[in-house]
Amino acid sequence: MSDMIEEFIKELLEDDDGYAEIQRNDLAEHFNCVPSQINYVISTRFKPSQGYYVESKRGGGGHISIRKINTTKSNYLMHIISSIGDKITAQEVDVFISNFLSYGVVTEKEAKLLKVATSDNVLTIPQNIKDEIRAKILKNMLINLVEDL
């Protein structure tokens, strides 16, 4: 169900040059689901880190506007680098890599290298510093993927 809602919203965005206004209740009725399902899809699949700006207003069926942000690969990567923080788990890295592939930010080969370099198999160090070292490795690798700014 979530995939169908996501695809529907993405089609709306494509039809209107990267901008869509929806009513949460109308969309829930269209898909015969609860409005919280719409909230879930929007909050998990239309995040700033995925290139979207979402504005939500309560009341009146829940008006939501979504704008696709046109960003360059370099800007996107710099945003991700700054959002990683001091620590990151292997599972979180997998999510980032999956998103990178979905949005065409990295090639399959680059994705494999990112995954291998940040995997627990490679980081045979004490657990208390593993996520910190992983974050540093990932940030450095992503910095090297950033094109000339």
N, C-alpha and C positions, 0 to 999 in steps of 0.2 A: 504494500500500500504506500509506504514512504517513497519508494522509487517512482511510483506513478505520480504522486503529488509533486515530487522534485522535477520530473520531466515536464509536467504540465506548466509549472512555474517557469522553467527554463524556456519553454516554447513561448510563453507570454513575453518574456524578456527579449527573445529574438524578434518577435513580431513588432515590438515597439522600441527598437533601437536601444536595448539594454535597460529599459525602465518598465516597471509594472506596479500597478496599484490593485490591491485585492482586498476583499472583505473576508476576514477569517471565517465567519459563520457561513457565508455564501459558498466558500471553497469547501468547507466541511460538509455542507449539504450536497454539493456536487459529487463529492467522493463518498458520501454516506458514512462519515466518520465523525468523531468528536473534535471540537475546535482545538483541544490540546494536542491532537495528532498533527494539525497544521503548525502549531507552535513548535513542536518537536522537529519537524522537517526544516522549518526556517532557521531554528537556532543551531541545528547541527550541520546543515548543508548549504547555508547561505551566510557564512561568517566572513568578516573582513579578511581573515587570512586566506580565504578562498576567492577573494576578489569581489565581494559584495558589500554594499552599504544598505542596512535595513533600518527603517524607521517604523515604529509601531505605536499606535494610539489605542488606548482602551476605550470601551464604550461604543455603542452604535454598531455592533457586529465586529469590532476590532479591525480598523483600517490599517493596512500594512503597505508600505511602499518599499520596493526593492530596486536598487540600482546596481547594475554591473559596472564595476570600476575598471576602466581600461588602464592596465598597468603593463609596464614592460617586464621582461624576465628579470632584469637587474633590480628594478624597484621591488618586485615581488620577493625576490631572494633576500634583499636587504631588510624588508619588513619581517620576514621569517627569522632571519638571523637575530634581529633585535628583540623578537618575541620569545626566543627559546629560553632565556634565563640562564642560571648557573648550572642547572641539572636537567637531564632528560633521560627517560627510560627507553629501553629497546622497543617497547610497544609504541611509545609516542613517536619515535623515529620512524617506525613502520607506517604510521598514519601519515606523517609528513611526506614520506617517499611515495606512498600511494596517491596522495594529492598532487605531488609534483608530476607524476606520470599522467594522471587524469588531465591536468592542465597543460601538458606538453612542455613543462619547464625543464625536465631532464630527459635524457634518452634512457632506454632500457639498460644500456651498459653503465651509464652514470649511476642509475638507481641501484644496480647490483653492487657497484663499488661503495656507494654510501652505506648500503645495508651491511656489507661484509666488514667494512672498517669500523662500524659502530656496534657490531654484534657482541653478545656476551661470550661467544667462542673466542674472540680476539682479545677482549678485555679481561684477561685472567689476572685481575688485581682485586684487592679487598673490596667487598661490597659497598662499604661506606664511602668510597671515592669513585666507584665505577660510573655512576650517572653524571658526576661532575666531569670526569675525563671524556666521557661520551659526548657531552655537550660541547666541550672544547674542540674535539675532533670534527664533529658535525659542522660547527660554525666555520672552522678553518676550511673544510672542504667546500662548503657553500660559498664562502668568500672567493674561492678560486674559480667558481662557476659564474660569478658575476662578471658581466662584460664591462668594458671600459665605461665608466660613468661620466 
